[in-house]
């Protein structure tokens, strides 16, 4: 089984390369000249896209082919007071440059909209904001000229005191979304509310691919072991929505998230790095039935955690263990 590792948004290795530089609405208003303030926002967006390209070049140089883009590429893009502003016209060339590099090097990218993007909400204004945020993320992917294999990963959302009703509301409100939003969504189990079996059930009903977070599953479960769900989770990556944009005869590798607890007293928070043993236990369990899987590392040290994990993999590979290093960010795990 081929396992590719990726990381989230920021580098702890490359200095002064934040793709998430921002501006508050208070700072925007202090400028006084609205047009000048908008030009400032666009300038920050251009810097963020430039730094994203720098990170992608760093990734390619390190064999990293899985990467989560930051949602904060364009500051204040979804602010209610700036709905008349179209940043994509001004930033079209910068988006195209980044997208061209992604396509050229076959990098799998995604977004993870913030926790306030919830389709299970009973409040119309929160739903409208959530849809606006999904539209913005989809518009960024389209500006990058990426096919619908580039996904927006979200959680089901809150239970609001009645989890079955919340799941039904998600089902209804998801179904009302335009196809261009629906075909780019993946669902992930969370660490407090909708656990892995519950998220899987929603994915199966809607034909959505499921991203299994094995850390979340560890702290929020019904007694199941993560690999016991894997056969059904893997099938969700063969649904019509999952395969939209995939070439004939191809499959999009399933994706999982991995992180390690910060401490025994703070098991939900993420540590700086990733403990290889629990991850390897899971990967070995699924290797016989899974040709390939992509692993998003959600550790505080970002790419530094990836490099640390690869060093551990190298040491394990040198003494056997059924691990073969393929390059700087991927391994093969024997069944």
C-alpha positions as CSV (number, residue, x, y, z in Angstrom):
1,X,0.0,0.0,0.0
2,X,1.4,3.4,-1.0
3,X,1.1,6.0,1.7
4,X,1.6,9.7,0.9
5,X,2.0,12.2,3.7
6,X,1.0,15.8,3.6
7,X,0.6,18.7,6.0
8,X,-1.6,21.8,6.7
9,X,-1.1,25.2,5.3
10,X,1.9,26.6,7.2
11,X,5.6,25.7,7.2
12,X,7.7,25.6,10.4
13,X,10.8,25.0,8.2
14,X,10.6,27.9,5.6
15,X,10.9,31.3,7.3
16,X,8.7,34.3,6.6
17,X,6.4,32.4,4.3
18,X,2.9,32.7,5.8
19,X,0.1,32.3,3.3
20,X,-2.4,33.6,5.8
21,X,-1.5,37.3,6.3
22,X,-4.6,39.2,7.0
23,X,-6.2,42.5,7.9
24,X,-9.0,43.2,10.4
25,X,-12.2,45.1,9.4
26,X,-11.2,47.7,12.0
27,X,-7.9,48.2,10.2
28,X,-9.7,48.3,6.9
29,X,-12.0,51.1,8.1
30,X,-9.1,53.1,9.6
31,X,-7.7,53.6,6.1
32,X,-10.6,55.9,5.3
33,X,-10.4,55.6,1.5
34,X,-12.4,52.5,0.6
35,X,-10.7,51.9,-2.7
36,X,-7.3,52.2,-1.2
37,X,-8.3,49.8,1.5
38,X,-9.5,47.3,-1.1
39,X,-6.2,47.6,-3.0
40,X,-4.5,46.9,0.3
41,X,-6.6,43.7,0.8
42,X,-5.7,42.6,-2.8
43,X,-2.0,43.3,-2.1
44,X,-2.1,41.0,1.0
45,X,-3.9,38.4,-1.1
46,X,-1.2,38.5,-3.7
47,X,1.5,38.0,-1.0
48,X,-0.5,35.1,0.4
49,X,-0.7,33.4,-3.1
50,X,3.0,34.1,-3.7
51,X,3.9,32.5,-0.4
52,X,1.6,29.6,-1.2
53,X,3.6,29.1,-4.4
54,X,6.8,29.2,-2.4
55,X,5.5,26.5,-0.1
56,X,4.4,24.4,-3.0
57,X,7.9,24.6,-4.5
58,X,9.3,23.6,-1.1
59,X,6.8,20.7,-1.1
60,X,7.8,19.4,-4.5
61,X,11.5,19.7,-3.5
62,X,10.7,17.5,-0.5
63,X,8.4,15.0,-2.5
64,X,5.3,16.2,-0.7
65,X,2.3,15.7,-2.9
66,X,-0.6,16.2,-0.4
67,X,-1.2,19.7,1.0
68,X,-4.1,21.7,2.6
69,X,-4.4,25.2,1.4
70,X,-5.2,27.9,4.0
71,X,-8.7,29.3,3.9
72,X,-7.2,32.7,4.6
73,X,-5.7,33.4,1.2
74,X,-7.9,36.5,0.7
75,X,-8.4,38.5,3.8
76,X,-12.0,39.6,4.6
77,X,-13.3,37.9,1.4
78,X,-16.6,36.8,2.9
79,X,-17.2,39.8,5.2
80,X,-20.8,41.0,4.9
81,X,-19.6,44.6,4.4
82,X,-17.5,43.7,1.4
83,X,-20.0,41.7,-0.7
84,X,-19.7,44.1,-3.5
85,X,-15.9,43.4,-3.8
86,X,-14.7,40.8,-6.3
87,X,-11.1,39.9,-5.4
88,X,-10.8,37.2,-8.0
89,X,-10.6,39.6,-10.9
90,X,-7.6,41.4,-9.4
91,X,-5.9,38.2,-8.3
92,X,-6.7,36.0,-11.4
93,X,-3.1,35.8,-12.6
94,X,-1.8,34.9,-9.2
95,X,-4.4,32.2,-8.8
96,X,-3.6,30.8,-12.2
97,X,0.1,30.7,-11.5
98,X,-0.5,28.7,-8.3
99,X,-3.0,26.4,-10.0
100,X,-0.7,25.8,-12.9
101,X,2.0,24.6,-10.6
102,X,-0.4,22.4,-8.7
103,X,-1.6,20.7,-11.9
104,X,1.9,20.4,-13.4
105,X,3.2,18.5,-10.3
106,X,0.1,16.5,-9.6
107,X,-0.3,17.8,-6.0
108,X,-3.5,16.8,-4.2
109,X,-4.8,20.0,-2.5
110,X,-7.8,20.6,-0.3
111,X,-9.4,23.2,1.9
112,X,-10.9,22.8,5.4
113,X,-13.5,25.6,5.9
114,X,-13.7,26.9,9.5
115,X,-15.8,25.3,12.2
116,X,-18.6,27.9,11.7
117,X,-19.4,26.4,8.3
118,X,-22.2,24.0,9.4
119,X,-25.0,22.6,7.4
120,X,-26.7,21.1,10.3
121,X,-27.7,24.5,11.8
122,X,-31.4,25.3,12.5
123,X,-30.6,29.1,12.1
124,X,-31.2,30.5,8.6
125,X,-28.6,33.2,9.0
126,X,-25.9,30.7,10.0
127,X,-26.9,28.5,7.0
128,X,-26.6,31.4,4.6
129,X,-23.2,32.3,6.0
130,X,-22.1,28.6,5.7
131,X,-23.2,28.4,2.1
132,X,-21.4,31.7,1.4
133,X,-18.2,30.3,2.9
134,X,-18.5,27.1,0.8
135,X,-19.1,29.2,-2.3
136,X,-16.0,31.2,-1.5
137,X,-13.8,28.1,-1.1
138,X,-15.2,26.6,-4.3
139,X,-14.6,29.8,-6.1
140,X,-10.9,29.7,-5.0
141,X,-10.6,26.1,-6.3
142,X,-12.1,27.2,-9.6
143,X,-9.8,30.2,-9.7
144,X,-6.9,27.7,-9.4
145,X,-8.5,25.9,-12.3
146,X,-8.6,22.6,-10.4
147,X,-11.1,19.8,-11.0
148,X,-13.6,18.7,-8.5
149,X,-11.1,16.1,-7.1
150,X,-9.9,19.1,-5.1
151,X,-12.2,19.0,-2.1
152,X,-13.6,21.2,0.8
153,X,-13.5,19.0,3.9
154,X,-16.1,19.9,6.6
155,X,-17.8,18.4,9.7
156,X,-21.5,17.7,9.9
157,X,-21.8,20.3,12.6
158,X,-23.6,20.7,15.9
159,X,-26.2,18.4,17.4
160,X,-28.3,21.2,18.9
161,X,-29.7,18.9,21.5
162,X,-31.1,16.4,19.0
163,X,-28.5,14.6,16.9
164,X,-30.9,12.6,14.6
165,X,-32.7,15.9,13.7
166,X,-29.4,17.6,13.1
167,X,-28.3,14.8,10.8
168,X,-31.6,15.0,9.0
169,X,-31.2,18.8,8.6
170,X,-27.7,18.3,7.2
171,X,-29.1,15.8,4.7
172,X,-31.8,18.3,3.6
173,X,-29.7,21.4,3.5
174,X,-26.8,19.6,1.7
175,X,-29.3,18.4,-0.9
176,X,-30.3,22.0,-1.6
177,X,-26.8,23.0,-2.5
178,X,-25.8,23.6,-6.1
179,X,-23.9,20.6,-7.6
180,X,-20.7,22.5,-7.9
181,X,-20.6,22.8,-4.1
182,X,-21.8,19.2,-3.4
183,X,-19.3,17.5,-5.6
184,X,-16.4,19.2,-3.8
185,X,-17.4,18.2,-0.2
186,X,-15.9,15.5,2.0
187,X,-17.1,14.8,5.5
188,X,-14.9,14.2,8.5
189,X,-15.8,12.7,11.9
190,X,-15.3,15.1,14.8
191,X,-13.9,14.8,18.3
192,X,-17.0,15.7,20.3
193,X,-20.3,15.4,18.4
194,X,-20.7,13.2,15.2
195,X,-18.4,10.2,15.6
196,X,-17.1,8.0,12.9
197,X,-20.0,5.6,12.6
198,X,-22.5,8.5,12.6
199,X,-20.5,10.4,10.0
200,X,-20.1,7.3,7.8
201,X,-23.9,6.8,7.9
202,X,-24.5,10.3,6.6
203,X,-21.8,9.8,3.9
204,X,-23.4,6.6,2.8
205,X,-26.9,8.2,2.5
206,X,-25.6,11.2,0.5
207,X,-22.9,9.5,-1.5
208,X,-20.2,11.6,0.0
209,X,-16.5,10.5,0.5
210,X,-15.5,10.3,4.2
211,X,-12.2,11.5,5.7
212,X,-11.4,9.3,8.7
213,X,-9.7,11.3,11.5
214,X,-8.1,8.5,13.6
215,X,-7.3,10.9,16.5
216,X,-10.9,12.1,16.6
217,X,-12.1,8.5,16.4
218,X,-9.9,7.6,19.4
219,X,-11.5,10.3,21.6
220,X,-15.1,10.0,20.3
221,X,-16.2,6.5,19.5
222,X,-18.8,3.8,20.2
223,X,-16.3,1.2,21.1
224,X,-15.3,0.4,17.5
225,X,-11.8,0.1,16.3
226,X,-11.0,2.4,13.3
227,X,-10.0,-0.3,10.9
228,X,-13.3,-2.1,11.6
229,X,-15.0,0.8,9.7
230,X,-12.5,1.0,6.9
231,X,-14.1,-1.2,4.3
232,X,-17.2,0.9,4.3
233,X,-15.3,4.2,4.5
234,X,-13.2,3.1,1.5
235,X,-16.3,2.4,-0.5
236,X,-17.5,6.0,0.0
237,X,-14.5,7.1,-2.2
238,X,-16.1,5.2,-5.1
239,X,-19.4,7.1,-5.0
240,X,-20.4,9.3,-8.0
241,X,-19.7,12.5,-6.1
242,X,-16.2,11.2,-5.1
243,X,-15.4,10.3,-8.6
244,X,-16.5,13.5,-10.3
245,X,-13.4,14.8,-12.1
246,X,-11.5,11.6,-11.8
247,X,-10.2,10.0,-15.1
248,X,-11.7,6.9,-16.5
249,X,-10.7,3.7,-14.6
250,X,-9.1,5.8,-11.9
251,X,-9.9,6.1,-8.2
252,X,-9.1,9.0,-5.8
253,X,-7.1,7.5,-2.9
254,X,-9.0,7.7,0.4
255,X,-7.7,10.4,2.8
256,X,-7.2,10.1,6.5
257,X,-6.2,12.7,9.1
258,X,-3.6,11.9,11.8
259,X,-2.4,13.7,14.9
260,X,-1.3,12.7,18.3
261,X,-2.8,14.0,21.6
262,X,-0.9,16.8,23.3
263,X,-1.0,15.1,26.7
264,X,-3.0,12.6,28.8
265,X,-4.8,15.5,30.4
266,X,-5.5,17.2,27.1
267,X,-6.2,14.3,24.7
268,X,-8.1,16.3,22.1
269,X,-5.5,18.9,21.4
270,X,-2.7,18.2,18.9
271,X,0.9,17.6,19.8
272,X,3.8,19.1,17.9
273,X,4.6,15.8,16.2
274,X,3.0,12.4,15.3
275,X,3.6,9.2,17.2
276,X,4.3,6.6,14.5
277,X,3.2,3.5,16.4
278,X,-0.6,4.1,16.5
279,X,-0.6,5.3,12.9
280,X,1.4,2.3,11.7
281,X,-1.0,-0.1,13.6
282,X,-3.8,1.4,11.6
283,X,-2.0,1.4,8.3
284,X,-1.0,-2.2,8.6
285,X,-4.6,-3.2,9.3
286,X,-5.8,-1.7,6.1
287,X,-2.8,-2.4,3.8
288,X,-4.1,-5.7,2.3
289,X,-7.3,-4.1,1.0
290,X,-6.1,-0.6,0.1
291,X,-3.8,0.2,-2.8
292,X,-3.1,3.7,-1.7
293,X,-4.0,6.2,1.0
294,X,-3.2,9.9,1.6
295,X,-2.4,11.0,5.1
296,X,-2.9,14.6,6.2
297,X,-0.8,15.3,9.2
298,X,-2.5,17.8,11.6
299,X,0.3,18.3,14.0
300,X,1.4,21.7,15.4
301,X,4.9,21.4,13.8
302,X,3.3,21.2,10.3
303,X,5.9,20.1,7.7
304,X,8.4,19.7,10.6
305,X,6.2,17.0,11.9
306,X,6.1,15.3,8.5
307,X,9.9,15.3,8.3
308,X,10.1,14.0,11.8
309,X,7.7,11.2,11.0
310,X,9.6,10.3,7.8
311,X,12.8,10.0,9.9
312,X,11.0,7.6,12.2
313,X,9.8,5.7,9.1
314,X,13.3,5.5,7.8
315,X,14.6,4.0,11.0
316,X,11.9,1.4,11.0
317,X,12.5,0.6,7.4
318,X,16.1,0.0,8.0
319,X,15.3,-2.9,10.4
320,X,12.5,-4.4,8.3
321,X,9.0,-3.9,9.7
322,X,7.4,-4.2,6.2
323,X,8.1,-0.5,5.4
324,X,9.8,0.7,2.3
325,X,10.7,4.4,1.8
326,X,9.6,5.5,-1.7
327,X,10.8,9.1,-1.5
328,X,10.9,12.0,1.0
329,X,7.2,11.9,1.9
330,X,5.8,8.5,1.0
331,X,6.3,4.9,2.0
332,X,5.0,1.5,1.0
333,X,3.4,-0.6,3.7
334,X,3.4,-4.4,3.1
335,X,0.1,-6.2,3.8
